[in-house]
Amino acid sequence: MTGDNRKSALSRWDDEGGATPCGPQENLAAACDKWDIPPLSDAELIQLRIRVIALENILISLLSTASEDQLGQIAQMAEFISPRPENTQHPLTIHAATQMTQLVERTRHFRP
């Protein structure tokens, strides 16, 4: 991601709660109700878990050859998404930031 693209993406999070070009994410979630999307079945949830595990391992493999600057950017992003002291500490955000940091740490075990 180029510097300008990164700044643009981060500014959307600061200004609009992670809004996309179509509008805030809350609008997208509200639109899902209109689509009448059925809940995921147990089999679909299992497949989703398997795919997330696979993607996580692919990511670790790819990051094992990343530069220190790139790994540093991930650490910066994890710090950036962590709630600031004046904001509500949302458990999912805190957990996501922790997972990002742990992915970088796991990656270091596979570096050449």
FIGUFI-93052 format. One record per atom (N, C-alpha, C, CB): residue number from 1; x, y negated, z negated; residue in three letters; atom name. Coordinates in pm, whole numbers, plus 50000, padded with zeros to 5 digits. Glycine has a CB too. Example, Ala and Ser with C-alpha at 12.3 -4.5 7.8 and 13.67 -1.06 7.14 Angstrom:
residues 2
{atom 1,{51319,50569,49220},ALA,N}
{atom 1,{51230,50450,49220},ALA,CA}
{atom 1,{51320,50330,49220},ALA,C}
{atom 1,{51131,50447,49095},ALA,CB}
{atom 2,{51285,50225,49292},SER,N}
{atom 2,{51367,50106,49286},SER,CA}
{atom 2,{51290,49997,49213},SER,C}
{atom 2,{51408,50060,49428},SER,CB}
end
This chain:
residues 112
{atom 1,{50086,50117,50000},MET,N}
{atom 1,{50000,50000,50000},MET,CA}
{atom 1,{50090,49878,50000},MET,C}
{atom 1,{49902,50000,49877},MET,CB}
{atom 2,{50067,49787,50092},THR,N}
{atom 2,{50149,49667,50098},THR,CA}
{atom 2,{50116,49577,49981},THR,C}
{atom 2,{50128,49593,50230},THR,CB}
{atom 3,{50205,49482,49954},GLY,N}
{atom 3,{50185,49390,49843},GLY,CA}
{atom 3,{50055,49313,49853},GLY,C}
{atom 3,{50300,49295,49835},GLY,CB}
{atom 4,{50023,49263,49974},ASP,N}
{atom 4,{49900,49187,49991},ASP,CA}
{atom 4,{49776,49274,49971},ASP,C}
{atom 4,{49897,49123,50130},ASP,CB}
{atom 5,{49780,49396,50026},ASN,N}
{atom 5,{49666,49488,50008},ASN,CA}
{atom 5,{49647,49523,49861},ASN,C}
{atom 5,{49686,49616,50090},ASN,CB}
{atom 6,{49757,49546,49793},ARG,N}
{atom 6,{49751,49581,49650},ARG,CA}
{atom 6,{49692,49466,49570},ARG,C}
{atom 6,{49891,49617,49597},ARG,CB}
{atom 7,{49741,49345,49597},LYS,N}
{atom 7,{49690,49227,49525},LYS,CA}
{atom 7,{49541,49209,49552},LYS,C}
{atom 7,{49767,49100,49567},LYS,CB}
{atom 8,{49499,49231,49676},SER,N}
{atom 8,{49359,49217,49711},SER,CA}
{atom 8,{49273,49319,49637},SER,C}
{atom 8,{49340,49233,49863},SER,CB}
{atom 9,{49319,49445,49633},ALA,N}
{atom 9,{49244,49549,49564},ALA,CA}
{atom 9,{49236,49520,49415},ALA,C}
{atom 9,{49309,49687,49587},ALA,CB}
{atom 10,{49347,49479,49356},LEU,N}
{atom 10,{49348,49449,49213},LEU,CA}
{atom 10,{49262,49329,49181},LEU,C}
{atom 10,{49491,49426,49165},LEU,CB}
{atom 11,{49262,49229,49267},SER,N}
{atom 11,{49181,49110,49240},SER,CA}
{atom 11,{49032,49145,49244},SER,C}
{atom 11,{49212,48999,49342},SER,CB}
{atom 12,{48993,49241,49328},ARG,N}
{atom 12,{48853,49284,49329},ARG,CA}
{atom 12,{48815,49343,49194},ARG,C}
{atom 12,{48827,49387,49441},ARG,CB}
{atom 13,{48905,49420,49135},TRP,N}
{atom 13,{48876,49478,49004},TRP,CA}
{atom 13,{48862,49367,48900},TRP,C}
{atom 13,{48987,49577,48962},TRP,CB}
{atom 14,{48952,49267,48904},ASP,N}
{atom 14,{48945,49158,48808},ASP,CA}
{atom 14,{48819,49075,48824},ASP,C}
{atom 14,{49066,49069,48821},ASP,CB}
{atom 15,{48784,49045,48948},ASP,N}
{atom 15,{48676,48951,48975},ASP,CA}
{atom 15,{48538,49014,48985},ASP,C}
{atom 15,{48705,48880,49101},ASP,CB}
{atom 16,{48530,49138,49031},GLU,N}
{atom 16,{48400,49194,49064},GLU,CA}
{atom 16,{48378,49334,49008},GLU,C}
{atom 16,{48384,49197,49211},GLU,CB}
{atom 17,{48456,49374,48910},GLY,N}
{atom 17,{48435,49507,48853},GLY,CA}
{atom 17,{48459,49619,48951},GLY,C}
{atom 17,{48296,49518,48800},GLY,CB}
{atom 18,{48559,49604,49039},GLY,N}
{atom 18,{48591,49710,49134},GLY,CA}
{atom 18,{48502,49709,49256},GLY,C}
{atom 18,{48581,49841,49068},GLY,CB}
{atom 19,{48453,49592,49290},ALA,N}
{atom 19,{48363,49583,49405},ALA,CA}
{atom 19,{48432,49626,49532},ALA,C}
{atom 19,{48308,49442,49419},ALA,CB}
{atom 20,{48355,49684,49617},THR,N}
{atom 20,{48401,49721,49750},THR,CA}
{atom 20,{48353,49616,49848},THR,C}
{atom 20,{48351,49864,49789},THR,CB}
{atom 21,{48393,49623,49974},PRO,N}
{atom 21,{48346,49523,50070},PRO,CA}
{atom 21,{48193,49516,50080},PRO,C}
{atom 21,{48403,49552,50206},PRO,CB}
{atom 22,{48124,49623,50042},CYS,N}
{atom 22,{47977,49625,50048},CYS,CA}
{atom 22,{47913,49569,49922},CYS,C}
{atom 22,{47928,49765,50071},CYS,CB}
{atom 23,{47990,49543,49818},GLY,N}
{atom 23,{47935,49489,49695},GLY,CA}
{atom 23,{47984,49568,49575},GLY,C}
{atom 23,{47783,49489,49699},GLY,CB}
{atom 24,{47941,49526,49455},PRO,N}
{atom 24,{47986,49594,49333},PRO,CA}
{atom 24,{47951,49742,49333},PRO,C}
{atom 24,{47926,49526,49211},PRO,CB}
{atom 25,{48031,49820,49264},GLN,N}
{atom 25,{48008,49964,49258},GLN,CA}
{atom 25,{47873,49997,49196},GLN,C}
{atom 25,{48119,50031,49178},GLN,CB}
{atom 26,{47826,49912,49106},GLU,N}
{atom 26,{47695,49938,49046},GLU,CA}
{atom 26,{47587,49942,49153},GLU,C}
{atom 26,{47662,49830,48940},GLU,CB}
{atom 27,{47602,49857,49256},ASN,N}
{atom 27,{47504,49857,49365},ASN,CA}
{atom 27,{47507,49989,49440},ASN,C}
{atom 27,{47532,49740,49461},ASN,CB}
{atom 28,{47626,50044,49458},LEU,N}
{atom 28,{47638,50172,49528},LEU,CA}
{atom 28,{47574,50284,49446},LEU,C}
{atom 28,{47786,50204,49558},LEU,CB}
{atom 29,{47596,50281,49314},ALA,N}
{atom 29,{47538,50382,49228},ALA,CA}
{atom 29,{47385,50372,49229},ALA,C}
{atom 29,{47592,50368,49085},ALA,CB}
{atom 30,{47334,50250,49227},ALA,N}
{atom 30,{47189,50232,49231},ALA,CA}
{atom 30,{47132,50283,49362},ALA,C}
{atom 30,{47153,50084,49211},ALA,CB}
{atom 31,{47207,50268,49471},ALA,N}
{atom 31,{47160,50314,49601},ALA,CA}
{atom 31,{47150,50466,49604},ALA,C}
{atom 31,{47255,50265,49712},ALA,CB}
{atom 32,{47232,50536,49525},CYS,N}
{atom 32,{47227,50682,49520},CYS,CA}
{atom 32,{47091,50730,49474},CYS,C}
{atom 32,{47336,50736,49427},CYS,CB}
{atom 33,{47028,50655,49384},ASP,N}
{atom 33,{46895,50694,49337},ASP,CA}
{atom 33,{46794,50695,49451},ASP,C}
{atom 33,{46847,50600,49226},ASP,CB}
{atom 34,{46811,50604,49545},LYS,N}
{atom 34,{46720,50594,49659},LYS,CA}
{atom 34,{46738,50712,49755},LYS,C}
{atom 34,{46743,50462,49734},LYS,CB}
{atom 35,{46855,50773,49755},TRP,N}
{atom 35,{46883,50881,49849},TRP,CA}
{atom 35,{46831,51015,49802},TRP,C}
{atom 35,{47031,50891,49874},TRP,CB}
{atom 36,{46787,51022,49679},ASP,N}
{atom 36,{46733,51146,49624},ASP,CA}
{atom 36,{46834,51261,49637},ASP,C}
{atom 36,{46602,51182,49694},ASP,CB}
{atom 37,{46954,51237,49587},ILE,N}
{atom 37,{47061,51337,49593},ILE,CA}
{atom 37,{47041,51435,49478},ILE,C}
{atom 37,{47202,51269,49586},ILE,CB}
{atom 38,{47030,51565,49507},PRO,N}
{atom 38,{47009,51662,49399},PRO,CA}
{atom 38,{47136,51677,49315},PRO,C}
{atom 38,{46967,51801,49457},PRO,CB}
{atom 39,{47122,51714,49189},PRO,N}
{atom 39,{47240,51736,49106},PRO,CA}
{atom 39,{47323,51852,49160},PRO,C}
{atom 39,{47199,51763,48959},PRO,CB}
{atom 40,{47451,51850,49127},LEU,N}
{atom 40,{47539,51958,49171},LEU,CA}
{atom 40,{47504,52088,49098},LEU,C}
{atom 40,{47686,51921,49146},LEU,CB}
{atom 41,{47512,52198,49171},SER,N}
{atom 41,{47490,52329,49110},SER,CA}
{atom 41,{47616,52371,49035},SER,C}
{atom 41,{47452,52435,49218},SER,CB}
{atom 42,{47606,52476,48955},ASP,N}
{atom 42,{47724,52526,48883},ASP,CA}
{atom 42,{47834,52567,48981},ASP,C}
{atom 42,{47685,52644,48794},ASP,CB}
{atom 43,{47797,52633,49090},ALA,N}
{atom 43,{47896,52676,49190},ALA,CA}
{atom 43,{47966,52555,49252},ALA,C}
{atom 43,{47828,52761,49300},ALA,CB}
{atom 44,{47890,52449,49279},GLU,N}
{atom 44,{47950,52328,49337},GLU,CA}
{atom 44,{48043,52260,49237},GLU,C}
{atom 44,{47840,52229,49381},GLU,CB}
{atom 45,{48006,52260,49110},LEU,N}
{atom 45,{48093,52202,49008},LEU,CA}
{atom 45,{48223,52281,48994},LEU,C}
{atom 45,{48021,52196,48873},LEU,CB}
{atom 46,{48214,52413,49002},ILE,N}
{atom 46,{48334,52497,48996},ILE,CA}
{atom 46,{48425,52467,49116},ILE,C}
{atom 46,{48296,52647,48993},ILE,CB}
{atom 47,{48365,52458,49235},GLN,N}
{atom 47,{48444,52427,49355},GLN,CA}
{atom 47,{48509,52289,49343},GLN,C}
{atom 47,{48356,52434,49481},GLN,CB}
{atom 48,{48437,52194,49287},LEU,N}
{atom 48,{48491,52060,49267},LEU,CA}
{atom 48,{48611,52064,49172},LEU,C}
{atom 48,{48383,51966,49214},LEU,CB}
{atom 49,{48599,52139,49064},ARG,N}
{atom 49,{48711,52153,48970},ARG,CA}
{atom 49,{48832,52215,49039},ARG,C}
{atom 49,{48670,52240,48850},ARG,CB}
{atom 50,{48810,52319,49118},ILE,N}
{atom 50,{48919,52385,49189},ILE,CA}
{atom 50,{48988,52287,49283},ILE,C}
{atom 50,{48867,52507,49268},ILE,CB}
{atom 51,{48909,52208,49353},ARG,N}
{atom 51,{48966,52112,49447},ARG,CA}
{atom 51,{49045,52003,49375},ARG,C}
{atom 51,{48856,52049,49532},ARG,CB}
{atom 52,{48996,51958,49261},VAL,N}
{atom 52,{49068,51856,49185},VAL,CA}
{atom 52,{49201,51912,49136},VAL,C}
{atom 52,{48983,51806,49065},VAL,CB}
{atom 53,{49202,52036,49088},ILE,N}
{atom 53,{49326,52099,49044},ILE,CA}
{atom 53,{49424,52109,49162},ILE,C}
{atom 53,{49298,52239,48985},ILE,CB}
{atom 54,{49374,52151,49277},ALA,N}
{atom 54,{49459,52162,49396},ALA,CA}
{atom 54,{49516,52026,49435},ALA,C}
{atom 54,{49379,52223,49514},ALA,CB}
{atom 55,{49430,51925,49437},LEU,N}
{atom 55,{49476,51790,49474},LEU,CA}
{atom 55,{49577,51736,49374},LEU,C}
{atom 55,{49357,51694,49483},LEU,CB}
{atom 56,{49557,51764,49247},GLU,N}
{atom 56,{49651,51719,49145},GLU,CA}
{atom 56,{49788,51782,49169},GLU,C}
{atom 56,{49599,51755,49005},GLU,CB}
{atom 57,{49791,51910,49202},ASN,N}
{atom 57,{49919,51977,49227},ASN,CA}
{atom 57,{49983,51929,49356},ASN,C}
{atom 57,{49899,52128,49233},ASN,CB}
{atom 58,{49903,51901,49458},ILE,N}
{atom 58,{49957,51843,49582},ILE,CA}
{atom 58,{50018,51707,49552},ILE,C}
{atom 58,{49846,51830,49691},ILE,CB}
{atom 59,{49948,51627,49473},LEU,N}
{atom 59,{49998,51494,49437},LEU,CA}
{atom 59,{50130,51504,49361},LEU,C}
{atom 59,{49894,51420,49353},LEU,CB}
{atom 60,{50139,51595,49267},ILE,N}
{atom 60,{50264,51614,49193},ILE,CA}
{atom 60,{50376,51652,49288},ILE,C}
{atom 60,{50247,51722,49083},ILE,CB}
{atom 61,{50347,51741,49382},SER,N}
{atom 61,{50447,51782,49480},SER,CA}
{atom 61,{50494,51663,49564},SER,C}
{atom 61,{50391,51890,49571},SER,CB}
{atom 62,{50401,51582,49611},LEU,N}
{atom 62,{50438,51466,49692},LEU,CA}
{atom 62,{50513,51361,49610},LEU,C}
{atom 62,{50314,51404,49754},LEU,CB}
{atom 63,{50469,51341,49487},LEU,N}
{atom 63,{50536,51241,49402},LEU,CA}
{atom 63,{50675,51284,49359},LEU,C}
{atom 63,{50452,51213,49280},LEU,CB}
{atom 64,{50703,51414,49366},SER,N}
{atom 64,{50836,51460,49326},SER,CA}
{atom 64,{50945,51405,49418},SER,C}
{atom 64,{50841,51613,49326},SER,CB}
{atom 65,{50906,51359,49536},THR,N}
{atom 65,{51004,51299,49628},THR,CA}
{atom 65,{50986,51148,49638},THR,C}
{atom 65,{50992,51362,49768},THR,CB}
{atom 66,{50900,51092,49555},ALA,N}
{atom 66,{50876,50947,49557},ALA,CA}
{atom 66,{50995,50873,49496},ALA,C}
{atom 66,{50745,50911,49480},ALA,CB}
{atom 67,{51010,50748,49536},SER,N}
{atom 67,{51117,50667,49481},SER,CA}
{atom 67,{51082,50624,49339},SER,C}
{atom 67,{51144,50542,49570},SER,CB}
{atom 68,{51182,50581,49266},GLU,N}
{atom 68,{51158,50531,49130},GLU,CA}
{atom 68,{51066,50410,49133},GLU,C}
{atom 68,{51291,50494,49061},GLU,CB}
{atom 69,{51077,50327,49237},ASP,N}
{atom 69,{50988,50211,49250},ASP,CA}
{atom 69,{50843,50256,49264},ASP,C}
{atom 69,{51029,50125,49372},ASP,CB}
{atom 70,{50819,50359,49345},GLN,N}
{atom 70,{50683,50409,49363},GLN,CA}
{atom 70,{50628,50467,49233},GLN,C}
{atom 70,{50680,50515,49474},GLN,CB}
{atom 71,{50709,50542,49162},LEU,N}
{atom 71,{50665,50596,49033},LEU,CA}
{atom 71,{50640,50483,48934},LEU,C}
{atom 71,{50770,50695,48977},LEU,CB}
{atom 72,{50723,50379,48942},GLY,N}
{atom 72,{50703,50262,48858},GLY,CA}
{atom 72,{50572,50191,48888},GLY,C}
{atom 72,{50818,50165,48875},GLY,CB}
{atom 73,{50534,50189,49017},GLN,N}
{atom 73,{50406,50127,49054},GLN,CA}
{atom 73,{50288,50203,48993},GLN,C}
{atom 73,{50391,50122,49207},GLN,CB}
{atom 74,{50298,50334,48988},ILE,N}
{atom 74,{50192,50415,48927},ILE,CA}
{atom 74,{50183,50381,48778},ILE,C}
{atom 74,{50218,50568,48947},ILE,CB}
{atom 75,{50299,50372,48713},ALA,N}
{atom 75,{50300,50336,48571},ALA,CA}
{atom 75,{50239,50198,48550},ALA,C}
{atom 75,{50444,50341,48515},ALA,CB}
{atom 76,{50271,50104,48639},GLN,N}
{atom 76,{50213,49969,48629},GLN,CA}
{atom 76,{50062,49973,48647},GLN,C}
{atom 76,{50276,49876,48733},GLN,CB}
{atom 77,{50014,50054,48741},MET,N}
{atom 77,{49871,50064,48764},MET,CA}
{atom 77,{49802,50125,48643},MET,C}
{atom 77,{49842,50147,48891},MET,CB}
{atom 78,{49864,50226,48583},ALA,N}
{atom 78,{49807,50288,48462},ALA,CA}
{atom 78,{49796,50183,48351},ALA,C}
{atom 78,{49893,50408,48415},ALA,CB}
{atom 79,{49899,50103,48337},GLU,N}
{atom 79,{49896,49996,48237},GLU,CA}
{atom 79,{49791,49892,48272},GLU,C}
{atom 79,{50034,49929,48225},GLU,CB}
{atom 80,{49777,49863,48401},PHE,N}
{atom 80,{49680,49763,48446},PHE,CA}
{atom 80,{49537,49806,48418},PHE,C}
{atom 80,{49698,49735,48594},PHE,CB}
{atom 81,{49505,49934,48439},ILE,N}
{atom 81,{49366,49977,48420},ILE,CA}
{atom 81,{49334,50002,48274},ILE,C}
{atom 81,{49339,50103,48500},ILE,CB}
{atom 82,{49435,50008,48188},SER,N}
{atom 82,{49409,50021,48045},SER,CA}
{atom 82,{49336,49895,47998},SER,C}
{atom 82,{49541,50044,47964},SER,CB}
{atom 83,{49234,49912,47918},PRO,N}
{atom 83,{49158,49795,47874},PRO,CA}
{atom 83,{49245,49697,47797},PRO,C}
{atom 83,{49041,49838,47787},PRO,CB}
{atom 84,{49225,49571,47824},ARG,N}
{atom 84,{49297,49467,47753},ARG,CA}
{atom 84,{49239,49454,47612},ARG,C}
{atom 84,{49289,49331,47830},ARG,CB}
{atom 85,{49316,49403,47518},PRO,N}
{atom 85,{49270,49397,47379},PRO,CA}
{atom 85,{49136,49326,47361},PRO,C}
{atom 85,{49373,49328,47295},PRO,CB}
{atom 86,{49107,49226,47443},GLU,N}
{atom 86,{48982,49151,47426},GLU,CA}
{atom 86,{48862,49221,47489},GLU,C}
{atom 86,{48997,49014,47486},GLU,CB}
{atom 87,{48884,49330,47561},ASN,N}
{atom 87,{48776,49402,47628},ASN,CA}
{atom 87,{48740,49530,47554},ASN,C}
{atom 87,{48814,49434,47771},ASN,CB}
{atom 88,{48623,49583,47588},THR,N}
{atom 88,{48577,49707,47528},THR,CA}
{atom 88,{48668,49821,47571},THR,C}
{atom 88,{48431,49737,47568},THR,CB}
{atom 89,{48706,49903,47477},GLN,N}
{atom 89,{48791,50018,47504},GLN,CA}
{atom 89,{48705,50134,47553},GLN,C}
{atom 89,{48872,50059,47378},GLN,CB}
{atom 90,{48695,50153,47683},HIS,N}
{atom 90,{48612,50260,47738},HIS,CA}
{atom 90,{48694,50388,47743},HIS,C}
{atom 90,{48559,50223,47880},HIS,CB}
{atom 91,{48646,50496,47683},PRO,N}
{atom 91,{48723,50621,47676},PRO,CA}
{atom 91,{48765,50676,47812},PRO,C}
{atom 91,{48642,50726,47604},PRO,CB}
{atom 92,{48680,50664,47913},LEU,N}
{atom 92,{48717,50719,48045},LEU,CA}
{atom 92,{48832,50641,48107},LEU,C}
{atom 92,{48597,50717,48139},LEU,CB}
{atom 93,{48834,50510,48089},THR,N}
{atom 93,{48943,50428,48142},THR,CA}
{atom 93,{49073,50461,48070},THR,C}
{atom 93,{48911,50278,48128},THR,CB}
{atom 94,{49065,50474,47940},ILE,N}
{atom 94,{49184,50508,47862},ILE,CA}
{atom 94,{49236,50645,47904},ILE,C}
{atom 94,{49153,50506,47710},ILE,CB}
{atom 95,{49146,50740,47922},HIS,N}
{atom 95,{49187,50875,47962},HIS,CA}
{atom 95,{49246,50876,48103},HIS,C}
{atom 95,{49067,50972,47955},HIS,CB}
{atom 96,{49190,50799,48193},ALA,N}
{atom 96,{49243,50791,48330},ALA,CA}
{atom 96,{49385,50736,48330},ALA,C}
{atom 96,{49152,50702,48419},ALA,CB}
{atom 97,{49408,50631,48253},ALA,N}
{atom 97,{49543,50574,48246},ALA,CA}
{atom 97,{49641,50675,48188},ALA,C}
{atom 97,{49542,50445,48160},ALA,CB}
{atom 98,{49598,50748,48086},THR,N}
{atom 98,{49684,50851,48027},THR,CA}
{atom 98,{49715,50961,48128},THR,C}
{atom 98,{49617,50912,47902},THR,CB}
{atom 99,{49615,51002,48205},GLN,N}
{atom 99,{49636,51105,48307},GLN,CA}
{atom 99,{49736,51060,48413},GLN,C}
{atom 99,{49503,51142,48373},GLN,CB}
{atom 100,{49728,50933,48452},MET,N}
{atom 100,{49822,50880,48552},MET,CA}
{atom 100,{49965,50888,48498},MET,C}
{atom 100,{49786,50734,48590},MET,CB}
{atom 101,{49982,50847,48373},THR,N}
{atom 101,{50115,50850,48311},THR,CA}
{atom 101,{50165,50994,48301},THR,C}
{atom 101,{50112,50785,48171},THR,CB}
{atom 102,{50078,51086,48263},GLN,N}
{atom 102,{50118,51226,48252},GLN,CA}
{atom 102,{50153,51286,48387},GLN,C}
{atom 102,{50006,51307,48187},GLN,CB}
{atom 103,{50082,51246,48493},LEU,N}
{atom 103,{50117,51295,48627},LEU,CA}
{atom 103,{50259,51254,48665},LEU,C}
{atom 103,{50017,51241,48732},LEU,CB}
{atom 104,{50295,51130,48635},VAL,N}
{atom 104,{50431,51084,48665},VAL,CA}
{atom 104,{50532,51164,48583},VAL,C}
{atom 104,{50445,50932,48637},VAL,CB}
{atom 105,{50501,51187,48456},GLU,N}
{atom 105,{50593,51265,48371},GLU,CA}
{atom 105,{50607,51407,48423},GLU,C}
{atom 105,{50542,51267,48225},GLU,CB}
{atom 106,{50497,51470,48464},ARG,N}
{atom 106,{50503,51606,48519},ARG,CA}
{atom 106,{50581,51608,48649},ARG,C}
{atom 106,{50363,51661,48543},ARG,CB}
{atom 107,{50569,51503,48727},THR,N}
{atom 107,{50640,51493,48854},THR,CA}
{atom 107,{50791,51497,48832},THR,C}
{atom 107,{50601,51364,48928},THR,CB}
{atom 108,{50837,51433,48727},ARG,N}
{atom 108,{50982,51424,48701},ARG,CA}
{atom 108,{51046,51562,48681},ARG,C}
{atom 108,{51008,51336,48578},ARG,CB}
{atom 109,{50968,51661,48639},HIS,N}
{atom 109,{51021,51797,48622},HIS,CA}
{atom 109,{51055,51863,48756},HIS,C}
{atom 109,{50919,51884,48546},HIS,CB}
{atom 110,{50997,51814,48863},PHE,N}
{atom 110,{51016,51876,48996},PHE,CA}
{atom 110,{51103,51792,49088},PHE,C}
{atom 110,{50882,51900,49061},PHE,CB}
{atom 111,{51162,51686,49035},ARG,N}
{atom 111,{51243,51599,49121},ARG,CA}
{atom 111,{51375,51668,49153},ARG,C}
{atom 111,{51269,51463,49052},ARG,CB}
{atom 112,{51421,51648,49276},PRO,N}
{atom 112,{51548,51712,49317},PRO,CA}
{atom 112,{51667,51657,49239},PRO,C}
{atom 112,{51572,51692,49467},PRO,CB}
end
